Amino acid sequence: MTPIVKPASLKILLVHEHPALRSQIRICLKASGYEVVEADSCKQAVGLMHSCEVSAMIVDSDAPDFMAASPLSARNFTRNSNAPCIVLATSRIIQKPLEHFNAETDDYLFKPFNVIALEKHVKAVLNSHCNDSKLTFGSITICSARNTMTIDRTTTKLPYKQMRLLFTLVRNAPRAVQKEHFAESFYLPDMKVRQPLKSVESLVFRLRNRLRTASCDVRIKSVRGIGYRISTTQSKTSK
């Protein structure tokens, strides 16, 4: 039986060079149930983004290395490519739009600010992001923001690549997704992976086993010469 896991607290990456202000923000966010990971520079934040997954980021645009090592641009090359960001900014930053700022998921909060106002911004971007990142297909509901899969009220956490593969297949159903797309997205940026297509096949194999073990009605079908598509056991096109 698939184990039931308690919902993990949402993790926020806080990037600010002033320890006193970081402490105030951390206390406020923790009181609201968030877990806070702190960085005193953008360079340190980017390093953390490669080693842990976060639900959202708070970044001070006045950090000395903000333009040289902006977490907004670096996130696309980490496991946090979908994490929304709240930029702590002065009004002058609007006059020069930030590269990689995504108006659909990211947000500004002008300085000086109240930490309570910041907490409200965090809640707003997370609510918006989670609503956009939740999909239902057959008997499963997946949330890419939390990397979770729910089947009959049982929730399990998926590894990052398995979640992205499953989310992409569901979002494009009933169309097939090319195997090369997953290879380029997951493995080509990593020069250590010499056979990205084989790695995709291995990833699909593990996800298939996970879905089968969970006794759900969702299956991943191979489409010869193309890649993969997702279907349910009740689907007329299933074989």
N, C-alpha and C positions, 0 to 999 in steps of 0.2 A: 504494500500500500504506500502511496506517495505521502511523505510526511507533511503535516501541517506546520507552516512556519508563521511566526508572529510578524506582522508588518514592521519592517525596519524603520527606525527614525530617519527622516530625510536629512541628508548631509549637505551642509552649505560650506563652500570654500570662501573664506574671507581674506582678501588681499589688501593690506594697509600697512604703512611703515610705522605708524605711531602705536605703541603697545597700549597706552591708556585708552585710546578710542577703540582699538580692537577688543579690549576687555569689556568695555561698555556694551558693544554690539554683541559680543559672545554671550554675556549674561542675559541680555534681552532675548536673543534667539533661543538659548537653552531653556529659558522660562516658558517659551512657547512650544517646546518639544523637539526642537531641531538639534542635530549634532553639528558642531562647528569645527572645521579644520582651518587653521590659521597659517598665513604666509606673510612675511614682512617685505617681500619684493615680488615682482612679477616673475622673475627668473625662478625663484623658489616655488611659486605657484605652478608654473608649467611643469616642473619636476614632479610635484605632487599629482598633477593631472594625469601623468603617465602611470602612476602606481595605484591610484584609488579612483573610484567613481563617486561623483557628487551629483546632487539633484539640481543645484543652482550655484552661481558664483556672485560674489560682491567684490568689485574691483575699483580701486581709487585711480581715477584717470590722471591724477597729479603725481603718481609714483614716478621716481626718477627714470626707471627703465620701462615705463609703460609702452612707449612707442617701439622700443627695441625688442621687447619680449612680451607683447600683449597677449594675455590669456585668451582674448577673443579670437585672435587669428590662430593661436596654437591649438585651440580645442579641437579643430578639425582633424588634427593628426594624433589625437589621444582617444582614450575610451570615453571621453566626455563631449563628443562632438554635438550632442543634442542638448547639453545643459544650458539653460537660459542664463543671462548675465545681467546684473544690475550695475550700472556704471555710476559711481559717485563723481559728479562732474560740476564744474563751474559753467556759467552760461556761455563762456567763450568756446567751449568744446563743440557746441552746436554749430558754430560758424564754420567749423572744419569737421565735417562728418567723419566718424570713425570707420576705418576699414574693417570689414567683417561684422559690423554691427547689424544685427537682424531685427528689424522693427517689429516683426511678427512675434518674436519670443523674448527679445531683450528690452531693457527699460533703463531710463535715466532717473537719478534722484539728485537734485541740485543741492550744493553745499552753501551754507551750513544746513544741517538736517537734524531732525529729532529721531532717536533710535526707534521710537514707537512707529514713526512714519515709515522707517526703513523696514521694520517687521511686516507692516501692511503691504509694502511693495513686494517683499519676498513671498508672502502668501498669495498675492495676486498673480505673479508670474508662474508660480508653481501650479496654481489651480488652472490657469490657462494652458500651461504646457501639458499637464496631465490629461486634460480633456482632449487635447489634440493628439495625444500619443496613445490613446486607448482604443483598441479595436476588438471586435467580437467576430468569431468565425466558428460555425458549428457549436460545439459545446465548450469552447475555450474563449477566454477573454485575456488579452495580453496588454500590458502597460509597459511601453518602452522606457518611460521616464524612471520606472522603478525596477525594470528588468524582471517583471513577474508574469507568471502564467497562472490563471485561475480556472479550475475545472470543478464544477459541482461544489463550490464554496471552499475548495481546497486550493491554497495558493502556494506556489513554489517559485523560487528565484532561479532564473536561467543565466548561464554564462553570457557574457556580453555578445560574442559573435553569434551564438545560437539565437539570442533574442533579435538581433538585427536581421538575421536570415529569415526567421519566422515572421517578423513584422513586415519585411519587404514582400514576402510571398503572399501574406494575407492582404496587404494593401493593394497588390496587383491582381488578386484573384478575379476571375478564373484564368487570367493570362499567365503564360509561362515567363519566367525570368531567366535570362542567359546565365550560364555557369560563369562566363567570363566577367560578368558584372560583379559577382561575389568575389572572384579572385582579385579583381582590381581594387575593390573596396576594402577587403580584409587583409590581403597578403602581399600585394605588389609593393606597398610602401615599406614593408619589412624585408630588407635585402637578405635576411637569414633564411627565408622560405624560398627554396629553389624550385619547388614544384607546386605553385599556387593552385592549379586545377585539382591536383591530387588532395591538397589540403581541404579544398571545398568539398570534395567527395567524402572525406573523413568527417568533416563537420556535419554534413547532411546525414551521414550514417548515425552519428551520435544523437542528433536531434530526433531522427526517426525512432530510435530506440526509446528515447525519453517520452515521446508521444504515445508509443505503444504501451509502455509501462504504466502510463497514466490512465490507460483504458478510455481514451477519448475517441471521438468519431472523426478526427482530423488525420489526414495522410498526406505525405509529400510524394508526388509522382515524378518520375524521371521522364523527360520529353527528349527522345533521341535527337541528337544533333543540335539541341537548343540549350536545355538546362532543366529547370524544375518548375512545377506548379503545385498548388495546394488544393485539396478537395476534401469533401466529407464522404463517409461511407454510404450516405444516403443519396449522394449526387448521382444523377443519371449518367454522367460522363465517367464515373469511377468504374474501374474494372477489377 
